[in-house]
Amino acid sequence: MQVLVLNSGSSSIKFKLFKMPEETKLCAGLIERIGHRDAKFTFSTQKETLQLTRDIPNHKVGLEILAKKLLHKDSGIINSTDDINIVGHRVVHGGKLFRDTTEITQAVKDKIKSLSTLAPLHNPPNLEGIEVAETIFKKAKQVAVFDTAFHQSIPDYANKYAIPIDFSEKHSIRVYGFHGISHEYVSEKAIQYLGKKHSKIISLHLGNGCSITALKDGKSMDNSQGFSPINGLIMGTRSGDVDPSIIFHLAEKYDYSIDEISTLLQKKSGMFGLTGYNDLRDIKAEAKKGNKACQLALEMNIYRIKKYIGAYAAVLNGLDAIVFTAGIGENSSYMRQHICEDMDFLGISLDEEKNNFDSNTGIKAIHSDTAKVKLLVIPTNEELEIAKQACDLLANNLN
Ligand code: ADP
């Protein structure tokens, strides 16, 4: 069974092709700067990595280039687009309408479209990816895997905002939670590692976007990204938690438009807003050279994460493991070390030597021998999780 996984953004498409159920990755790549004349197509297999720069005006042209590459008579992977059995799509917002992975029909597409008001930056390009894939991989089953679905288990007392209930119902306001596909993937691995049925885990997805999840027995109990992915931790360009009065203040007193404030909080804030850099490697290098803004931004970032760990440890009434994943979580020994510093009262103690590993393909345990809480670095694989969930769904539908 060949499963193509697509993660379609507004100007990019990430893709991976798997042979399932073996979970063998056949190829992977990225189409970037869609809509530009100098768009980039990167395609790698076990044998080669190829990069093209060309005019890719839209998602359709991008996926056509991918199909052509997959079909290439010498270096291709499939003989016909019909060889793709399933196309699994990452869809960011499933709202209240989707609690589970779903086979895509016209009705499903209409619902994804209706949820665009909740995720204007994400759902429209996700839908575009689906519609284009349907025209190219005609025989494949198209399946949507939602980033919010995993968090549907967050209990009412944690998923409601304290605003009038009828208002929340009418306008679909609640904590949805995001990065669910990643949190689900790494927490399953952590549960296997712990080897026990009942578990209390905090999972930290630290990439450009960042979120933290409290998990009890594998179920999401809370996530720091709430109604939208702006909330919670300090991210690459997103602010994380801010007092909503700041928005009124900027709009009423200084006449900033809602659009300007939205851009400010989503694209100009976070580590970028604090330092002028959004890549943690640059910020760390600058901090080392004595850049005070970078030093402070790192302290703020670490402080916010510790605050959430404390809160979620209380919510869970204990802690078996903390999982670090995504670009920063997997690669930054500096962040892991400082996040875990002075947390011994919670049973958290990091082994510096174990923390300073070079490359990470499997699970790395970085806690000290006597620590109560396991500290695990687990590379995320959202695409594989999507492929697995899509295959499970179709296998269940056949039974
Ligand atoms: P996305 O959320 O876009 O999927 P990733 O999970 O790939 O992002 O994370 C990207 C971020 O990870 C980069 O912006 C950078 O801040 C951080 N990162 C990647 N490698 C390292 C590293 N070796 N050290 C510190 N930070 C890193």
Residues whose N, C-alpha, C, O or C-beta is under 5 A from the ligand:
A	BS01	ADP	L206 G207 N208 G209 N278 D279 L280 R281 A326 G327 I328 N331 S332
